[in-house]
């Protein structure tokens, strides 16, 4: 996976499972622009932050041995990747 500045957010496409048992949303894989699909190995933690009337759903996940964060914006339905 390519590296980028830790403070940047990169928009990604995410395949997620919604409404499954006790987990309302679980990202399964994501795709960066111009790259192939990357599988999420493990969901580590989820949290919700509210910012200006928008709920940000934050998922700390493992991709292989690398820990990354996927964020889902409930207002514009966009996913972003941070490392």
Jmol script that loads the backbone (N, CA, C; Angstrom):
load data "model"
ATOM      1  N   UNK A   1       0.840  -1.160   0.000  1.00  0.00           N
ATOM      2  CA  UNK A   1       0.000   0.000   0.000  1.00  0.00           C
ATOM      3  C   UNK A   1       0.895   1.236   0.000  1.00  0.00           C
ATOM      4  N   UNK A   2       0.551   2.229  -0.833  1.00  0.00           N
ATOM      5  CA  UNK A   2       1.386   3.422  -0.901  1.00  0.00           C
ATOM      6  C   UNK A   2       1.283   4.249   0.378  1.00  0.00           C
ATOM      7  N   UNK A   3       2.316   4.989   0.660  1.00  0.00           N
ATOM      8  CA  UNK A   3       2.351   5.835   1.849  1.00  0.00           C
ATOM      9  C   UNK A   3       1.933   7.250   1.488  1.00  0.00           C
ATOM     10  N   UNK A   4       1.429   7.996   2.466  1.00  0.00           N
ATOM     11  CA  UNK A   4       1.123   9.407   2.299  1.00  0.00           C
ATOM     12  C   UNK A   4       1.152  10.071   3.656  1.00  0.00           C
ATOM     13  N   UNK A   5       1.133  11.405   3.653  1.00  0.00           N
ATOM     14  CA  UNK A   5       1.200  12.179   4.883  1.00  0.00           C
ATOM     15  C   UNK A   5       0.095  11.751   5.843  1.00  0.00           C
ATOM     16  N   UNK A   6       0.462  11.525   7.088  1.00  0.00           N
ATOM     17  CA  UNK A   6      -0.465  11.005   8.097  1.00  0.00           C
ATOM     18  C   UNK A   6      -1.664  11.919   8.350  1.00  0.00           C
ATOM     19  N   UNK A   7      -1.511  13.230   8.104  1.00  0.00           N
ATOM     20  CA  UNK A   7      -2.599  14.163   8.372  1.00  0.00           C
ATOM     21  C   UNK A   7      -3.591  14.264   7.214  1.00  0.00           C
ATOM     22  N   UNK A   8      -3.272  13.664   6.086  1.00  0.00           N
ATOM     23  CA  UNK A   8      -4.160  13.715   4.925  1.00  0.00           C
ATOM     24  C   UNK A   8      -5.222  12.641   5.003  1.00  0.00           C
ATOM     25  N   UNK A   9      -6.343  12.971   4.389  1.00  0.00           N
ATOM     26  CA  UNK A   9      -7.398  11.988   4.224  1.00  0.00           C
ATOM     27  C   UNK A   9      -7.527  11.736   2.735  1.00  0.00           C
ATOM     28  N   UNK A  10      -7.661  10.478   2.389  1.00  0.00           N
ATOM     29  CA  UNK A  10      -7.792  10.096   0.990  1.00  0.00           C
ATOM     30  C   UNK A  10      -9.160   9.458   0.793  1.00  0.00           C
ATOM     31  N   UNK A  11      -9.889   9.944  -0.184  1.00  0.00           N
ATOM     32  CA  UNK A  11     -11.214   9.369  -0.462  1.00  0.00           C
ATOM     33  C   UNK A  11     -11.038   7.988  -1.078  1.00  0.00           C
ATOM     34  N   UNK A  12     -11.818   7.025  -0.592  1.00  0.00           N
ATOM     35  CA  UNK A  12     -11.740   5.646  -1.065  1.00  0.00           C
ATOM     36  C   UNK A  12     -13.155   5.099  -1.276  1.00  0.00           C
ATOM     37  N   UNK A  13     -13.239   4.028  -2.051  1.00  0.00           N
ATOM     38  CA  UNK A  13     -14.480   3.273  -2.200  1.00  0.00           C
ATOM     39  C   UNK A  13     -14.414   2.108  -1.224  1.00  0.00           C
ATOM     40  N   UNK A  14     -15.491   1.876  -0.488  1.00  0.00           N
ATOM     41  CA  UNK A  14     -15.493   0.834   0.538  1.00  0.00           C
ATOM     42  C   UNK A  14     -16.640  -0.147   0.302  1.00  0.00           C
ATOM     43  N   UNK A  15     -16.327  -1.417   0.446  1.00  0.00           N
ATOM     44  CA  UNK A  15     -17.347  -2.464   0.467  1.00  0.00           C
ATOM     45  C   UNK A  15     -17.587  -2.764   1.946  1.00  0.00           C
ATOM     46  N   UNK A  16     -18.816  -2.544   2.405  1.00  0.00           N
ATOM     47  CA  UNK A  16     -19.120  -2.719   3.828  1.00  0.00           C
ATOM     48  C   UNK A  16     -20.377  -3.555   3.997  1.00  0.00           C
ATOM     49  N   UNK A  17     -20.448  -4.211   5.132  1.00  0.00           N
ATOM     50  CA  UNK A  17     -21.608  -5.008   5.513  1.00  0.00           C
ATOM     51  C   UNK A  17     -22.378  -4.204   6.551  1.00  0.00           C
ATOM     52  N   UNK A  18     -23.637  -3.887   6.251  1.00  0.00           N
ATOM     53  CA  UNK A  18     -24.462  -3.083   7.153  1.00  0.00           C
ATOM     54  C   UNK A  18     -25.506  -3.958   7.838  1.00  0.00           C
ATOM     55  N   UNK A  19     -25.733  -3.671   9.127  1.00  0.00           N
ATOM     56  CA  UNK A  19     -26.803  -4.325   9.868  1.00  0.00           C
ATOM     57  C   UNK A  19     -26.591  -5.799  10.120  1.00  0.00           C
ATOM     58  N   UNK A  20     -25.384  -6.182  10.484  1.00  0.00           N
ATOM     59  CA  UNK A  20     -25.078  -7.585  10.725  1.00  0.00           C
ATOM     60  C   UNK A  20     -24.900  -7.826  12.216  1.00  0.00           C
ATOM     61  N   UNK A  21     -25.754  -8.611  12.825  1.00  0.00           N
ATOM     62  CA  UNK A  21     -25.721  -8.963  14.247  1.00  0.00           C
ATOM     63  C   UNK A  21     -25.540  -7.726  15.118  1.00  0.00           C
ATOM     64  N   UNK A  22     -24.524  -7.699  15.957  1.00  0.00           N
ATOM     65  CA  UNK A  22     -24.324  -6.589  16.893  1.00  0.00           C
ATOM     66  C   UNK A  22     -23.496  -5.450  16.296  1.00  0.00           C
ATOM     67  N   UNK A  23     -22.955  -5.635  15.102  1.00  0.00           N
ATOM     68  CA  UNK A  23     -22.152  -4.602  14.457  1.00  0.00           C
ATOM     69  C   UNK A  23     -22.996  -3.950  13.363  1.00  0.00           C
ATOM     70  N   UNK A  24     -23.409  -2.679  13.541  1.00  0.00           N
ATOM     71  CA  UNK A  24     -24.265  -2.047  12.532  1.00  0.00           C
ATOM     72  C   UNK A  24     -23.566  -1.839  11.181  1.00  0.00           C
ATOM     73  N   UNK A  25     -22.248  -1.700  11.177  1.00  0.00           N
ATOM     74  CA  UNK A  25     -21.501  -1.530   9.936  1.00  0.00           C
ATOM     75  C   UNK A  25     -20.099  -2.108  10.113  1.00  0.00           C
ATOM     76  N   UNK A  26     -19.650  -2.845   9.109  1.00  0.00           N
ATOM     77  CA  UNK A  26     -18.302  -3.411   9.146  1.00  0.00           C
ATOM     78  C   UNK A  26     -17.668  -3.303   7.758  1.00  0.00           C
ATOM     79  N   UNK A  27     -16.593  -2.496   7.622  1.00  0.00           N
ATOM     80  CA  UNK A  27     -15.910  -2.419   6.333  1.00  0.00           C
ATOM     81  C   UNK A  27     -15.195  -3.737   6.027  1.00  0.00           C
ATOM     82  N   UNK A  28     -15.382  -4.251   4.812  1.00  0.00           N
ATOM     83  CA  UNK A  28     -14.777  -5.514   4.404  1.00  0.00           C
ATOM     84  C   UNK A  28     -13.552  -5.314   3.523  1.00  0.00           C
ATOM     85  N   UNK A  29     -13.600  -4.311   2.662  1.00  0.00           N
ATOM     86  CA  UNK A  29     -12.477  -4.006   1.774  1.00  0.00           C
ATOM     87  C   UNK A  29     -12.612  -2.569   1.295  1.00  0.00           C
ATOM     88  N   UNK A  30     -11.527  -2.043   0.720  1.00  0.00           N
ATOM     89  CA  UNK A  30     -11.566  -0.693   0.156  1.00  0.00           C
ATOM     90  C   UNK A  30     -10.671  -0.632  -1.072  1.00  0.00           C
ATOM     91  N   UNK A  31     -10.933   0.395  -1.882  1.00  0.00           N
ATOM     92  CA  UNK A  31     -10.152   0.580  -3.108  1.00  0.00           C
ATOM     93  C   UNK A  31      -9.725   2.038  -3.214  1.00  0.00           C
ATOM     94  N   UNK A  32      -8.415   2.238  -3.346  1.00  0.00           N
ATOM     95  CA  UNK A  32      -7.871   3.560  -3.602  1.00  0.00           C
ATOM     96  C   UNK A  32      -7.947   3.825  -5.100  1.00  0.00           C
ATOM     97  N   UNK A  33      -7.977   5.092  -5.469  1.00  0.00           N
ATOM     98  CA  UNK A  33      -8.059   5.448  -6.882  1.00  0.00           C
ATOM     99  C   UNK A  33      -6.860   4.883  -7.643  1.00  0.00           C
ATOM    100  N   UNK A  34      -7.144   4.146  -8.702  1.00  0.00           N
ATOM    101  CA  UNK A  34      -6.094   3.592  -9.544  1.00  0.00           C
ATOM    102  C   UNK A  34      -5.434   2.332  -9.000  1.00  0.00           C
ATOM    103  N   UNK A  35      -5.943   1.778  -7.908  1.00  0.00           N
ATOM    104  CA  UNK A  35      -5.356   0.573  -7.314  1.00  0.00           C
ATOM    105  C   UNK A  35      -6.396  -0.536  -7.221  1.00  0.00           C
ATOM    106  N   UNK A  36      -5.920  -1.749  -6.971  1.00  0.00           N
ATOM    107  CA  UNK A  36      -6.839  -2.873  -6.802  1.00  0.00           C
ATOM    108  C   UNK A  36      -7.415  -2.862  -5.381  1.00  0.00           C
ATOM    109  N   UNK A  37      -8.416  -3.702  -5.187  1.00  0.00           N
ATOM    110  CA  UNK A  37      -9.105  -3.769  -3.903  1.00  0.00           C
ATOM    111  C   UNK A  37      -8.185  -4.310  -2.808  1.00  0.00           C
ATOM    112  N   UNK A  38      -8.294  -3.718  -1.606  1.00  0.00           N
ATOM    113  CA  UNK A  38      -7.516  -4.127  -0.445  1.00  0.00           C
ATOM    114  C   UNK A  38      -8.467  -4.681   0.602  1.00  0.00           C
ATOM    115  N   UNK A  39      -8.209  -5.897   1.065  1.00  0.00           N
ATOM    116  CA  UNK A  39      -9.077  -6.545   2.040  1.00  0.00           C
ATOM    117  C   UNK A  39      -8.750  -6.114   3.462  1.00  0.00           C
ATOM    118  N   UNK A  40      -9.789  -5.843   4.250  1.00  0.00           N
ATOM    119  CA  UNK A  40      -9.642  -5.546   5.676  1.00  0.00           C
ATOM    120  C   UNK A  40      -9.454  -6.871   6.395  1.00  0.00           C
ATOM    121  N   UNK A  41      -8.344  -7.017   7.116  1.00  0.00           N
ATOM    122  CA  UNK A  41      -8.026  -8.256   7.811  1.00  0.00           C
ATOM    123  C   UNK A  41      -8.807  -8.387   9.116  1.00  0.00           C
ATOM    124  N   UNK A  42      -8.902  -7.272   9.856  1.00  0.00           N
ATOM    125  CA  UNK A  42      -9.556  -7.327  11.172  1.00  0.00           C
ATOM    126  C   UNK A  42     -10.099  -5.956  11.546  1.00  0.00           C
ATOM    127  N   UNK A  43     -11.290  -5.932  12.128  1.00  0.00           N
ATOM    128  CA  UNK A  43     -11.882  -4.716  12.684  1.00  0.00           C
ATOM    129  C   UNK A  43     -11.424  -4.610  14.135  1.00  0.00           C
ATOM    130  N   UNK A  44     -10.691  -3.534  14.464  1.00  0.00           N
ATOM    131  CA  UNK A  44     -10.147  -3.382  15.810  1.00  0.00           C
ATOM    132  C   UNK A  44     -11.070  -2.597  16.737  1.00  0.00           C
ATOM    133  N   UNK A  45     -11.605  -1.471  16.223  1.00  0.00           N
ATOM    134  CA  UNK A  45     -12.392  -0.593  17.081  1.00  0.00           C
ATOM    135  C   UNK A  45     -13.284   0.291  16.220  1.00  0.00           C
ATOM    136  N   UNK A  46     -14.440   0.640  16.748  1.00  0.00           N
ATOM    137  CA  UNK A  46     -15.329   1.597  16.081  1.00  0.00           C
ATOM    138  C   UNK A  46     -15.714   2.689  17.064  1.00  0.00           C
ATOM    139  N   UNK A  47     -15.964   3.864  16.523  1.00  0.00           N
ATOM    140  CA  UNK A  47     -16.454   4.959  17.352  1.00  0.00           C
ATOM    141  C   UNK A  47     -17.214   5.944  16.472  1.00  0.00           C
ATOM    142  N   UNK A  48     -18.016   6.784  17.101  1.00  0.00           N
ATOM    143  CA  UNK A  48     -18.756   7.813  16.381  1.00  0.00           C
ATOM    144  C   UNK A  48     -18.382   9.158  16.984  1.00  0.00           C
ATOM    145  N   UNK A  49     -18.067  10.116  16.105  1.00  0.00           N
ATOM    146  CA  UNK A  49     -17.796  11.494  16.532  1.00  0.00           C
ATOM    147  C   UNK A  49     -18.807  12.397  15.846  1.00  0.00           C
ATOM    148  N   UNK A  50     -19.297  13.372  16.579  1.00  0.00           N
ATOM    149  CA  UNK A  50     -20.246  14.328  16.016  1.00  0.00           C
ATOM    150  C   UNK A  50     -19.528  15.651  15.824  1.00  0.00           C
ATOM    151  N   UNK A  51     -19.613  16.180  14.591  1.00  0.00           N
ATOM    152  CA  UNK A  51     -18.954  17.443  14.260  1.00  0.00           C
ATOM    153  C   UNK A  51     -19.921  18.287  13.439  1.00  0.00           C
ATOM    154  N   UNK A  52     -20.446  19.336  14.052  1.00  0.00           N
ATOM    155  CA  UNK A  52     -21.335  20.235  13.326  1.00  0.00           C
ATOM    156  C   UNK A  52     -22.577  19.570  12.769  1.00  0.00           C
ATOM    157  N   UNK A  53     -23.189  18.698  13.511  1.00  0.00           N
ATOM    158  CA  UNK A  53     -24.402  18.040  13.078  1.00  0.00           C
ATOM    159  C   UNK A  53     -24.179  16.851  12.158  1.00  0.00           C
ATOM    160  N   UNK A  54     -22.924  16.491  11.929  1.00  0.00           N
ATOM    161  CA  UNK A  54     -22.586  15.351  11.079  1.00  0.00           C
ATOM    162  C   UNK A  54     -21.972  14.259  11.946  1.00  0.00           C
ATOM    163  N   UNK A  55     -22.410  13.040  11.748  1.00  0.00           N
ATOM    164  CA  UNK A  55     -21.827  11.905  12.459  1.00  0.00           C
ATOM    165  C   UNK A  55     -20.723  11.299  11.604  1.00  0.00           C
ATOM    166  N   UNK A  56     -19.540  11.188  12.189  1.00  0.00           N
ATOM    167  CA  UNK A  56     -18.416  10.516  11.541  1.00  0.00           C
ATOM    168  C   UNK A  56     -18.247   9.156  12.199  1.00  0.00           C
ATOM    169  N   UNK A  57     -18.402   8.100  11.425  1.00  0.00           N
ATOM    170  CA  UNK A  57     -18.223   6.736  11.913  1.00  0.00           C
ATOM    171  C   UNK A  57     -16.785   6.344  11.620  1.00  0.00           C
ATOM    172  N   UNK A  58     -16.024   6.039  12.657  1.00  0.00           N
ATOM    173  CA  UNK A  58     -14.585   5.801  12.532  1.00  0.00           C
ATOM    174  C   UNK A  58     -14.282   4.341  12.838  1.00  0.00           C
ATOM    175  N   UNK A  59     -13.552   3.717  11.928  1.00  0.00           N
ATOM    176  CA  UNK A  59     -13.218   2.298  12.032  1.00  0.00           C
ATOM    177  C   UNK A  59     -11.703   2.140  12.011  1.00  0.00           C
ATOM    178  N   UNK A  60     -11.126   1.667  13.104  1.00  0.00           N
ATOM    179  CA  UNK A  60      -9.710   1.302  13.131  1.00  0.00           C
ATOM    180  C   UNK A  60      -9.634  -0.152  12.698  1.00  0.00           C
ATOM    181  N   UNK A  61      -8.878  -0.407  11.632  1.00  0.00           N
ATOM    182  CA  UNK A  61      -8.817  -1.746  11.057  1.00  0.00           C
ATOM    183  C   UNK A  61      -7.368  -2.146  10.776  1.00  0.00           C
ATOM    184  N   UNK A  62      -7.172  -3.443  10.614  1.00  0.00           N
ATOM    185  CA  UNK A  62      -5.882  -3.971  10.176  1.00  0.00           C
ATOM    186  C   UNK A  62      -6.003  -4.376   8.715  1.00  0.00           C
ATOM    187  N   UNK A  63      -4.960  -4.028   7.970  1.00  0.00           N
ATOM    188  CA  UNK A  63      -4.809  -4.465   6.586  1.00  0.00           C
ATOM    189  C   UNK A  63      -3.473  -5.188   6.564  1.00  0.00           C
ATOM    190  N   UNK A  64      -3.532  -6.513   6.618  1.00  0.00           N
ATOM    191  CA  UNK A  64      -2.302  -7.271   6.835  1.00  0.00           C
ATOM    192  C   UNK A  64      -1.819  -6.971   8.238  1.00  0.00           C
ATOM    193  N   UNK A  65      -0.631  -6.369   8.340  1.00  0.00           N
ATOM    194  CA  UNK A  65      -0.104  -5.960   9.658  1.00  0.00           C
ATOM    195  C   UNK A  65      -0.149  -4.454   9.865  1.00  0.00           C
ATOM    196  N   UNK A  66      -0.686  -3.734   8.886  1.00  0.00           N
ATOM    197  CA  UNK A  66      -0.735  -2.279   8.955  1.00  0.00           C
ATOM    198  C   UNK A  66      -2.072  -1.812   9.520  1.00  0.00           C
ATOM    199  N   UNK A  67      -2.004  -0.879  10.478  1.00  0.00           N
ATOM    200  CA  UNK A  67      -3.212  -0.325  11.082  1.00  0.00           C
ATOM    201  C   UNK A  67      -3.591   0.955  10.339  1.00  0.00           C
ATOM    202  N   UNK A  68      -4.827   1.022   9.878  1.00  0.00           N
ATOM    203  CA  UNK A  68      -5.331   2.205   9.184  1.00  0.00           C
ATOM    204  C   UNK A  68      -6.697   2.559   9.747  1.00  0.00           C
ATOM    205  N   UNK A  69      -7.169   3.749   9.418  1.00  0.00           N
ATOM    206  CA  UNK A  69      -8.473   4.210   9.870  1.00  0.00           C
ATOM    207  C   UNK A  69      -9.332   4.549   8.663  1.00  0.00           C
ATOM    208  N   UNK A  70     -10.543   4.028   8.661  1.00  0.00           N
ATOM    209  CA  UNK A  70     -11.539   4.371   7.658  1.00  0.00           C
ATOM    210  C   UNK A  70     -12.605   5.210   8.338  1.00  0.00           C
ATOM    211  N   UNK A  71     -13.001   6.322   7.697  1.00  0.00           N
ATOM    212  CA  UNK A  71     -14.029   7.195   8.249  1.00  0.00           C
ATOM    213  C   UNK A  71     -15.189   7.284   7.268  1.00  0.00           C
ATOM    214  N   UNK A  72     -16.403   7.160   7.794  1.00  0.00           N
ATOM    215  CA  UNK A  72     -17.615   7.290   6.994  1.00  0.00           C
ATOM    216  C   UNK A  72     -18.364   8.525   7.444  1.00  0.00           C
ATOM    217  N   UNK A  73     -18.609   9.455   6.512  1.00  0.00           N
ATOM    218  CA  UNK A  73     -19.331  10.685   6.794  1.00  0.00           C
ATOM    219  C   UNK A  73     -20.811  10.437   6.508  1.00  0.00           C
ATOM    220  N   UNK A  74     -21.649  10.533   7.530  1.00  0.00           N
ATOM    221  CA  UNK A  74     -23.065  10.220   7.381  1.00  0.00           C
ATOM    222  C   UNK A  74     -23.830  11.272   6.590  1.00  0.00           C
ATOM    223  N   UNK A  75     -23.256  12.450   6.418  1.00  0.00           N
ATOM    224  CA  UNK A  75     -23.926  13.514   5.686  1.00  0.00           C
ATOM    225  C   UNK A  75     -23.775  13.355   4.172  1.00  0.00           C
ATOM    226  N   UNK A  76     -22.530  13.191   3.707  1.00  0.00           N
ATOM    227  CA  UNK A  76     -22.308  13.085   2.264  1.00  0.00           C
ATOM    228  C   UNK A  76     -22.029  11.649   1.807  1.00  0.00           C
ATOM    229  N   UNK A  77     -22.079  10.692   2.742  1.00  0.00           N
ATOM    230  CA  UNK A  77     -21.895   9.263   2.474  1.00  0.00           C
ATOM    231  C   UNK A  77     -20.530   8.929   1.869  1.00  0.00           C
ATOM    232  N   UNK A  78     -19.523   9.733   2.191  1.00  0.00           N
ATOM    233  CA  UNK A  78     -18.170   9.525   1.667  1.00  0.00           C
ATOM    234  C   UNK A  78     -17.312   8.765   2.673  1.00  0.00           C
ATOM    235  N   UNK A  79     -16.436   7.902   2.155  1.00  0.00           N
ATOM    236  CA  UNK A  79     -15.455   7.174   2.958  1.00  0.00           C
ATOM    237  C   UNK A  79     -14.091   7.800   2.728  1.00  0.00           C
ATOM    238  N   UNK A  80     -13.305   7.911   3.811  1.00  0.00           N
ATOM    239  CA  UNK A  80     -11.931   8.405   3.724  1.00  0.00           C
ATOM    240  C   UNK A  80     -10.999   7.474   4.471  1.00  0.00           C
ATOM    241  N   UNK A  81      -9.771   7.394   3.979  1.00  0.00           N
ATOM    242  CA  UNK A  81      -8.722   6.567   4.570  1.00  0.00           C
ATOM    243  C   UNK A  81      -7.664   7.471   5.175  1.00  0.00           C
ATOM    244  N   UNK A  82      -7.261   7.169   6.415  1.00  0.00           N
ATOM    245  CA  UNK A  82      -6.118   7.839   7.035  1.00  0.00           C
ATOM    246  C   UNK A  82      -5.214   6.747   7.577  1.00  0.00           C
ATOM    247  N   UNK A  83      -3.927   7.061   7.698  1.00  0.00           N
ATOM    248  CA  UNK A  83      -2.992   6.055   8.206  1.00  0.00           C
ATOM    249  C   UNK A  83      -2.322   6.550   9.453  1.00  0.00           C
TER     250      UNK A  83
END
end "model"
wireframe off; spacefill off
backbone 0.3
color backbone group
